Amino acid sequence: MLVNPEYRNRHATPGTRETLRDSAPSGMYTLQLKPQDKTPKYKQIVQSVIMDIERGILRNGDQLPSISELSVEHYLARDTVEKAYRELRERGFITSVQGKGYYVQANDTAKLKILLVFNKLSSYKKIIYYAFLEALGDQATVDLQIHHYNVNLFQEIIEKNLGKYNYYVVMPHFTLDTPKATYQAILNTIPSQELVLLDKDIPELKHDCLRVFQDFDKDIFNALEAASDLLAKYSRLVLILPSDANHPEELPWGFRSFCLTHDKAFTVVENAMHEVLEAGTAYVVIRETDLVELVKKIRQTSYLLGREVGIISFNETPLKELLNMTVITTDFEAMGKTAATLLLEKHRGKVRNPFYTIRRGSL
């Protein structure tokens, strides 16, 4: 450490970290650099300073070590330190005073920078997005990017933006043939205190991060269980699950578990196009195009919806309410609000998002 000996003798205690206040020498600030971390050193400097500002270790007006001091102390190239300080200055966290050095200028009104990385942009994702923004209010600025289930695009997004945001809120949905180890490795490059998993949990990921998620297996089982009295008159259940939509593989697990528990015949099909309707059958429908196809088929028969043939649709919309359609759905608005609220509180841990059944006439 580059520390004034007199200051060390008067103030330092082994194992403690001192912050720079008033006339304290610039060398007292300790960077959190990890030699084994593959993150570029300039990004580690940026992350360390921002985290310590957020934690109150660095406060407005504190002086940072000079470029020369950091270069010597941590065996870094001057260009590396200059690049880090330049980014911190551009993002409004520090300022430079000619002839004196670099100072923290962030204060309690400084806004967080958050990167949202969604798998796709749908009507449901928009509900999450706007609820997230509303809960954050004016405390943060949010950028949105879409990885389209493509793990290579996801990696590019993270590598390009790592170190530039306070938080990375990620929906880790990828094509079903994507090895888990591939996207887990990318997520592991994000510091745990900056990562938020949204919509889907990854139990294998060892990150101690915030997770606001759906438990797809248990959620669909419990939602069907909540409608078991309505399903009693149906001897057969059909899950229409498109194979080209990259839906979580846990969805059919919960469906099969319910059918086996209640001794129901069951089938999983890809679409409603070739489905031949039979009395005593209830359909669980994921995609709206299949919902429309089923309703059209029912109207061409003498079957009554909600008596001989039943439909449960996945995810609530105003149109389904208008059609009097029974729905099993997560609370998308709650997901966005919960993630934002807990993020602002610097909370970590797992939070399961509400999932429920809306009973209507289609069952």
C-alpha positions in Angstrom: 0.0 0.0 0.0 1.1 3.6 -0.7 0.3 5.0 2.7 1.7 7.9 4.7 3.5 6.2 7.6 2.4 8.8 10.1 -1.3 8.3 9.1 -0.9 4.5 9.4 0.5 4.7 12.9 -2.3 7.0 14.0 -5.3 5.4 12.4 -4.7 2.0 10.8 -5.8 -1.3 12.4 -4.8 -4.6 10.9 -7.6 -6.1 8.7 -9.6 -2.8 8.4 -10.3 -0.7 5.4 -10.1 3.1 5.7 -11.9 5.5 3.4 -10.6 8.9 2.1 -12.1 11.8 3.9 -11.0 15.4 4.1 -7.2 15.4 4.2 -6.6 11.7 4.3 -3.9 10.6 1.8 -5.0 9.3 -1.5 -3.2 6.0 -1.1 -5.5 4.7 1.6 -8.2 3.4 -0.8 -8.0 -0.3 -1.4 -9.1 -1.7 -4.8 -10.8 -5.1 -5.0 -8.8 -6.7 -7.8 -8.8 -10.5 -8.3 -5.8 -11.7 -10.2 -7.6 -15.0 -11.1 -10.6 -13.1 -12.6 -10.7 -13.1 -16.4 -12.5 -9.8 -16.3 -10.2 -7.1 -17.8 -8.3 -5.2 -15.1 -9.8 -1.8 -16.1 -13.3 -3.2 -15.7 -12.3 -4.6 -12.3 -11.2 -1.1 -11.2 -14.5 0.4 -12.4 -16.5 -2.3 -10.6 -14.6 -1.9 -7.4 -15.0 1.9 -7.3 -18.7 1.7 -8.1 -19.4 -1.0 -5.6 -17.6 0.9 -2.8 -19.6 4.1 -3.7 -22.8 2.1 -3.4 -21.8 0.6 -0.1 -20.8 3.9 1.4 -17.1 3.0 1.6 -16.4 5.8 -0.8 -18.3 9.0 -0.4 -18.7 12.2 -2.3 -15.5 14.2 -2.2 -13.2 11.3 -1.3 -9.9 11.4 -3.2 -8.8 8.3 -5.2 -5.2 7.2 -5.7 -3.4 8.8 -8.5 -2.9 6.9 -11.8 0.8 6.4 -10.9 0.0 5.1 -7.4 -2.5 2.5 -8.7 -0.1 1.5 -11.5 2.8 0.9 -9.0 0.7 -0.7 -6.3 -1.1 -3.2 -8.4 1.5 -3.7 -11.2 -0.8 -2.2 -13.8 -0.1 -0.4 -17.0 -0.8 3.4 -16.8 -3.1 3.0 -19.8 -5.2 0.4 -17.9 -5.8 2.8 -14.9 -6.4 5.8 -17.3 -9.0 3.8 -19.2 -10.8 2.9 -15.9 -10.8 6.4 -14.6 -12.0 7.8 -17.9 -15.0 5.4 -17.9 -15.8 6.3 -14.3 -15.6 10.0 -15.2 -17.8 9.5 -18.2 -20.4 7.6 -16.1 -20.5 10.4 -13.6 -18.9 8.6 -10.6 -15.7 10.6 -10.3 -14.3 14.0 -11.4 -10.8 15.2 -12.0 -9.2 18.4 -10.6 -6.2 19.6 -12.6 -3.1 19.4 -10.4 -4.8 17.7 -7.5 -6.2 14.3 -8.7 -9.4 12.3 -8.9 -12.3 12.6 -6.6 -15.6 10.8 -6.0 -18.5 13.0 -7.2 -21.3 10.5 -6.9 -23.9 11.3 -4.3 -27.2 10.0 -2.9 -29.1 11.1 -6.0 -26.8 9.3 -8.5 -28.9 6.9 -10.6 -28.1 3.2 -10.9 -27.5 1.9 -14.4 -29.3 -1.4 -15.2 -29.1 -3.6 -18.2 -32.1 -5.8 -18.9 -31.4 -8.8 -21.1 -34.6 -10.6 -22.2 -34.9 -13.7 -24.3 -37.6 -12.1 -26.4 -40.0 -9.2 -26.4 -43.6 -10.3 -26.1 -46.8 -8.8 -24.6 -46.0 -10.6 -21.4 -42.4 -9.4 -21.3 -43.6 -5.8 -21.9 -45.7 -6.1 -18.7 -42.6 -7.1 -16.7 -40.6 -4.4 -18.3 -43.0 -1.5 -17.6 -43.7 -2.8 -14.0 -39.9 -2.9 -13.5 -39.5 0.6 -14.7 -42.4 1.9 -12.6 -41.0 0.3 -9.4 -37.6 1.8 -10.0 -39.0 5.3 -10.5 -36.3 7.9 -11.0 -33.6 5.9 -9.1 -32.2 4.2 -12.2 -31.8 4.3 -15.9 -32.5 1.0 -17.8 -31.3 -0.3 -21.1 -32.9 -3.3 -22.8 -31.3 -5.8 -25.1 -32.7 -9.1 -26.5 -30.7 -12.3 -27.0 -33.4 -14.2 -28.9 -32.5 -17.5 -27.2 -29.1 -17.3 -28.8 -26.3 -18.1 -26.4 -23.6 -16.6 -28.7 -25.5 -13.3 -28.9 -26.0 -13.4 -25.1 -22.2 -13.8 -24.6 -21.6 -10.9 -27.0 -24.0 -8.7 -25.1 -22.4 -9.5 -21.7 -18.8 -9.2 -22.8 -19.6 -5.8 -24.5 -21.3 -4.4 -21.4 -19.5 -6.0 -18.5 -18.4 -3.3 -16.1 -20.6 -0.6 -17.5 -23.7 -1.2 -15.4 -24.5 -1.6 -11.7 -26.9 -4.5 -12.3 -27.5 -7.1 -15.1 -31.0 -8.4 -15.0 -31.1 -11.6 -17.2 -33.8 -13.9 -18.4 -31.7 -17.1 -19.0 -34.0 -18.8 -21.5 -32.1 -20.5 -24.4 -32.7 -23.1 -27.0 -33.3 -26.5 -25.5 -30.2 -27.9 -27.2 -27.9 -25.2 -25.6 -25.6 -26.9 -23.0 -26.3 -25.5 -19.6 -22.6 -25.2 -18.9 -22.3 -22.7 -21.8 -24.6 -20.1 -20.5 -23.7 -20.8 -16.8 -20.1 -19.9 -17.7 -21.2 -16.6 -19.2 -23.4 -15.8 -16.1 -20.4 -16.6 -13.9 -18.5 -13.7 -15.4 -21.0 -11.3 -13.9 -20.2 -10.4 -10.2 -22.8 -12.1 -8.0 -23.8 -8.8 -6.4 -24.6 -7.4 -9.9 -26.5 -10.3 -11.3 -30.3 -10.7 -11.1 -32.0 -13.8 -12.6 -35.5 -13.1 -13.8 -38.3 -15.5 -14.8 -36.2 -18.7 -14.6 -33.9 -20.0 -11.9 -30.7 -22.0 -12.6 -30.3 -24.1 -9.4 -26.9 -25.3 -10.6 -25.5 -21.7 -10.7 -23.5 -21.1 -7.5 -23.9 -17.3 -7.7 -25.2 -15.7 -4.5 -27.5 -13.4 -6.5 -31.1 -12.2 -6.5 -33.5 -14.6 -8.3 -37.2 -13.8 -9.0 -38.5 -16.8 -10.9 -41.2 -19.2 -12.0 -40.9 -22.8 -10.8 -42.4 -24.1 -14.0 -42.7 -27.7 -12.9 -44.5 -27.0 -9.6 -46.4 -24.0 -10.9 -48.3 -25.9 -13.6 -48.9 -28.9 -11.2 -50.3 -26.6 -8.5 -52.4 -24.6 -11.0 -54.0 -27.7 -12.4 -54.5 -29.0 -8.9 -56.4 -25.8 -8.0 -58.8 -26.6 -10.9 -59.0 -30.4 -10.2 -62.7 -30.2 -9.3 -63.4 -28.7 -12.8 -61.2 -31.2 -14.4 -62.9 -34.2 -12.8 -65.4 -34.6 -15.6 -62.6 -35.0 -18.2 -60.9 -38.4 -18.5 -58.1 -37.2 -20.9 -55.8 -34.2 -20.9 -53.8 -32.9 -23.9 -50.9 -30.4 -23.5 -50.3 -28.5 -26.8 -46.7 -27.5 -26.5 -45.0 -26.2 -29.7 -41.6 -27.7 -30.2 -40.2 -24.6 -32.0 -40.9 -22.1 -29.2 -38.1 -23.0 -26.7 -40.5 -23.3 -23.8 -39.0 -24.5 -20.5 -38.6 -28.3 -20.4 -40.1 -28.3 -16.9 -43.6 -27.5 -18.3 -44.5 -31.0 -19.5 -43.0 -32.5 -16.3 -45.6 -30.7 -14.1 -48.4 -31.6 -16.5 -47.5 -35.3 -16.6 -47.2 -35.4 -12.8 -50.7 -34.0 -12.4 -52.2 -36.5 -14.9 -50.4 -39.5 -13.2 -51.5 -38.3 -9.7 -55.1 -38.1 -10.8 -55.1 -41.2 -13.1 -55.9 -39.2 -16.2 -54.9 -40.3 -19.7 -52.7 -37.7 -21.3 -50.9 -36.7 -24.5 -48.4 -34.0 -25.4 -48.8 -32.7 -29.0 -47.0 -29.9 -31.0 -50.1 -28.1 -32.3 -53.9 -28.1 -32.6 -54.0 -28.4 -36.4 -54.5 -32.1 -36.6 -56.2 -32.7 -33.3 -59.5 -34.6 -33.6 -61.8 -33.5 -30.8 -63.3 -36.1 -28.4 -65.8 -35.6 -25.7 -64.2 -35.8 -22.2 -61.0 -34.1 -23.3 -59.5 -31.0 -21.8 -56.7 -29.1 -23.5 -53.9 -27.1 -21.9 -52.8 -24.6 -24.5 -49.6 -22.6 -24.5 -49.7 -20.6 -27.8 -52.6 -18.3 -28.8 -52.7 -19.6 -32.4 -53.5 -23.1 -31.1 -56.1 -21.6 -28.8 -57.8 -20.0 -31.8 -57.6 -23.2 -33.8 -59.2 -25.2 -30.9 -62.1 -22.7 -30.5 -62.7 -22.9 -34.3 -62.8 -26.7 -34.2 -65.2 -26.7 -31.2 -67.6 -24.4 -33.0 -67.7 -26.7 -35.9 -69.0 -29.6 -33.7 -72.0 -30.0 -31.4 -69.7 -30.1 -28.3 -70.1 -27.4 -25.7 -67.0 -25.7 -24.4 -66.7 -26.2 -20.7 -68.9 -29.4 -20.7 -67.8 -32.0 -23.3 -64.5 -30.3 -24.2 -62.5 -28.0 -21.9 -59.7 -25.5 -22.5 -57.1 -24.1 -20.1 -55.0 -21.3 -21.6 -51.5 -20.4 -20.5 -51.0 -16.7 -19.4 -53.7 -14.1 -18.9 -54.6 -11.5 -21.5 -57.6 -9.1 -21.8 -58.8 -11.2 -24.8 -58.9 -14.4 -22.8 -61.0 -12.6 -20.2 -63.4 -11.5 -22.9 -63.6 -15.1 -24.3 -64.4 -16.4 -20.7 -61.3 -18.6 -21.0 -59.9 -20.4 -17.9 -56.3 -19.4 -17.5 -53.2 -20.5 -15.5 -50.7 -17.7 -15.3 -47.8 -16.1 -13.5 -48.2 -12.6 -12.2 -46.0 -10.7 -14.7 -46.5 -7.3 -13.1 -45.5 -8.7 -9.7 -42.4 -10.2 -11.2 -41.2 -6.8 -12.5 -42.1 -4.9 -9.3 -40.5 -7.5 -7.0 -37.3 -7.6 -9.0 -37.0 -3.8 -9.0 -37.9 -3.4 -5.3 -35.5 -6.1 -4.1 -32.7 -4.8 -6.4 -33.0 -1.4 -4.8 -32.8 -2.9 -1.4 -29.7 -4.8 -2.4 -31.5 -8.1 -1.5 -30.1 -11.5 -2.5 -31.8 -14.9 -2.5 -34.6 -16.7 -4.2 -38.1 -15.3 -4.6 -40.7 -17.5 -6.3 -43.2 -15.4 -8.3 -46.9 -15.9 -7.8 -48.6 -18.3 -10.1 -52.4 -19.0 -10.0 -55.5 -20.2 -11.8 -58.3 -18.0 -13.0 -61.5 -20.1 -13.2 -63.8 -19.3 -16.1 -66.4 -20.9 -18.3 -64.1 -22.8 -20.7 -63.5 -25.6 -18.1 
